[in-house]
Amino acid sequence: MKKLYRRLYIGLVFTFLYAPIVVLIVNSFNQSKSRSKWGGFTLDWYSKLLTDETILSSLVTTLIVALVASVVATVLGTAAAIGIFNMKKRWRSVILNTSYLPIMNPEIVTGVSLLLLFVFLNIELGYVTLILSHIAFCVPYVILNVLPKLRQMDKHLVEAALDLGCNRTQAFWKVTVPEIMPGIVTGFLMSITYSVDDFVISYFTNGSSAQTLSITIFSMTRRKVSPKINALSTLIFVVVLIVLIVMNVRDVQKSKPKRSHTSSKKGTVILAVVLLAAVLVSCVAVGFMLNRSSENTLDSGTYSDSVDWDMFRDKGITLNVYNWGEYISINEGEDGDFDTVSEFERLTGINVEYRTFASNEELYAKMKTGGFNYDVIIPSDYMAARFIKEGMIQRLDFDNIPNYSYIDQKFHDPVYDSENAYTVPYTWGYVGIIYNTTMVDTEKYDVESWDILWNEDFAKNILMFNNSRDAFAIAQFKNGFSVNTADQKELEIAAADLRTQKPLVQSYVMDEIFDKMIGGEAALAPYYAGDAVTMMEDNEDLDFVIPKEGTNRFVDVMCIPATVTDKDQKAAAEMFINFMCETEVALRNIEYICYSTPHTGAYELLDEETKNDENFYPSDEKLAKAEAFNVLPDSATKTIDALWTDIMSNTGTIPWLTPVFLVACVGIAVFINVYRSRKNKRKNEM
Amino acid sequence: MSNSKNKIIELKNVSMTFRDSDTPVLNNISLDIHDNEFVTLLGPSGCGKTTTLRIIGGFATPDKGDLLFNGKRINDVPPYKRQVNTVFQKYALFPHLNVYDNVAFGLRISKVPEKEIKQRVAEMLEIVDLEGFERRSIDQLSGGQQQRIAIARALVNNPKILLLDEPLGALDLKLRKEMQIELKKIQQRMSITFVYVTHDQEEALTMSDTVVVMNKGEIQQIGTPQDIYNEPVNAFVADFIGESNILPGIMHRDYLVEFAGNNFDCVDGGFDEMEPVDVVIRPEDITIVPASDEVLNGVVETVTFKGVHYEIVVNAYSDYWIVHSTKSANVGEVVGLSFTPEDIHIMKKSEMPKITRYTVGQGEEA
């Protein structure tokens, strides 16, 4: 009986540990984009992964950074450990504690301070800064691993080597290094692990030219995380698993007393084979990718001849383009796939560094800190308004963007860019209510009103936005207020509404909405139109409406940061924007992104079904009351944030808790150190 | 004695002080070591014997004085250029190499051809009686085997001198005895100089041609094991080499000494009249006899069986006497202690305070 319990317990522990990975692996073979519905077995995600240049290039970046940083950190850390080991006692402990500090330091502090340092020193953010910062946080781990090995080492070993005829250098390489090698290897592996793993520090120091895998994945989360990521994660997991198995087999063989010599050789051989296989697979993948990307280009005749596309050919111009994740057409290895970036490079001879971000706020933070030199950015309307207000983007020369004429008249002179001088619309969409027809009887309830999200009949079946601006907007429309109001009273009324709604809300979600709605776990939710259509494709019971009180219409726009001062560089950036407004390009992109296009030419070429889809292109009267977000005064933003925090927190925050907690942490750290040094003293006195 | 042979190592007025200490670890040491000699540096821990060895090995540099090798000063010659090899205290074998590679290490460094290496390693493993162990890893060897490999690794380089730093300290008693004989044999067979450091007087006496007794950074006595044992020059040596009863005495005149409240005839002379001296009597030189006026009388305090003999502590004239006797005695019994004039060794008072006094609780007290 006891045994059974024990097994049950172990089973539970392992389920807890591995269930997420199992789900991930299963989903990487799931035809359906939804994580909660099985759509049949497929290897599509793997083949799409292997042709996704953004992911692959960030994978390569990650690996290069990890390797270079780890090698350098290992050398530096080992040298440092040897230096520290041979120091006099007092200095040793000072230096040792100093070098451990970065480990104790929260990553975010390290990240921010590195960023500030690089900006202060005027080092352009990119590969160099990324590698430098990775080296910085890896070195302590190497020291941490090498130092104990040095301490364990019989100090007579070096003398023995000298005694047997080695000079100092030979003794170091022939005895010290092999002796501490396990520590060096562990330090190296830990460095690689931490480097590949790192998101926070890379996020601050990567700049516009080097994007690691973790950042790429993070930038995809604005929209649904692509199942390609499942495939990638599975591959990474499998590689790690194989490496672990190989190492364990090696260890086991090593610990067997006899034949140790041959078996460690065998282990090395296995390891080599695995690595070789990995290299081969990636070669095949790259080959496959290159092979594919040469196809599917458009005829030159497709492009308008109103500009000279060859103007900047062979001028060595590189454009840094910063866009949302999954927000541009790429080649996924299927026929007719169109790779926007490489097509632009082919057409114009301008080199493009394409990077992705996850939120407007992230983009703002990076623009504000400086050190990032983007040439084209694609923020949302209200963020563009803020950039204009703060002088962070510049007026466009529309002579260089003749394709602007294709932009639908109703997107001209928008509230966020009243002069119509800074932005070119890329995509647009709006917020509506997605609901499950089997759970909501449209005869009985009026779905076309925000009020339904407050109906107690749907208690615990309602999902809500998990971001303050979108959530407030719904309450504001419900009350007939403007979404751009700064009126304290109106904001408080909206907040009160959201507070009343809270008991009815099943959960506050962003990306999770896909699974919940497709899986039929909730009846109603406000969400973005394009994504709603994606959900409807996976679950026929879903429908989407525009509430009659009005809704938020959002536009993502292309802009050029004020930091682009070079005339040619700016003209090249404008050429890119103009290229994006080429009818064929706009069409391919909108087909890929599944949002609505402001491009009249592209709209005309859409298939009839999409064109007439009320969800993508609702009639003007339905959107008559739609409103775009504008930049809010600081006071209003602060009020909204405070009210939202208050709504979301159950108990209300205790203001003294944070400082008390911090003081307690410091106190404990001091106590431990004092205690330890006393103990050491006592030991030494004995 | 091998004084007639060549001096291979000479230490001349060598002094040394550690960086963070005031008291010198070696104080004006002079010592000659000869070809094919088995020299043991003997003394308690901290006496400077290991430092002396490290100076010869090149791991420590004296502050003052000279180190000569075959008459040439080698103070500043680094270890790897000296024709000296060392067997370290805990062997210091290279754990990442197997037996063969450990032994071959020095030869590879000096770029001996692989074929010759193979031959010399094989020979050496035969000498230390470990043929067939080439592929073993170090942690698969017992302490005694590791010891032999350490010796083989040092000897394979054909050094002129082999330095051994308490090489048998980690072995159990039986193995230690075996290795003592083994080492002596190897030394004779290879006919090279061994400089051996130990704190074990028995080991020193068993193996050495010459014993150098050291204390507090100074050499107390240099001599053959017999000299050292039978004619210790001072109370420290007497006490350190075997157990001794050391008593304060006064030399009345040549061949008459007063101690323990009585006058005794002795065979030593040459002291000042009424000079205070140390009187040393070996425990095994005392015989227990029935109490009488003819001898020194005392009360038996403890009796401990030691295997070959009994160790009997007798309180006589408010001093504790240790007696080794094959016959037991009863605690509390009054007995007589008998010894001949030849058993009484008279020594000049040591400059240093007395190292050892036996107490009833037996054992040593500083």
Interface residues (C-beta under 8 A of the other chain):
Chain A: D154 H156 L157 E159 A160 A161 L162 D163 L164 G165 C166 N167 Q170 K174 V175 P178 E179 M181 P257 S260 H261
Chain B: G57 G58 F59 P78 P79 Y80 V84 N85 T86 F88 Q89 K90 A92 L93 F94 P95 H96 L97 N98 F105 G106 I109 S110 R135 S137 Q140 R153 A154 N157
